[in-house]
């Protein structure tokens, strides 16, 4: 019997912790993580973040910069009970895709 190799047997996972146990985070922590992802030549960043400040200008500018380095970025935002969930995918080249459950 052959062992299941999975969908991406050679994939590497990098986990960037940008929140404290009390759900506190700063834009600078995200910027540091983005810069590290560029340095490590990561192919895809998957963000699961929530809150009303997801359009923070330095954050958005850095997402654009990350995609300019060839990184795909997916982000789930505002996934809280009083908001609709939004999924956004940014691909290298500047195109983006948006989906929502609400």
Protein Blocks (a to p, Z undefined) as FASTA:
>chain_A
ZZdebjblmbccddddfbdfkopacfklmmmmmmmmmmnopabdcdddedjklmgfklmm
mmmmmmmnopacdddehiafkbccddddddehhiacdddfZZ
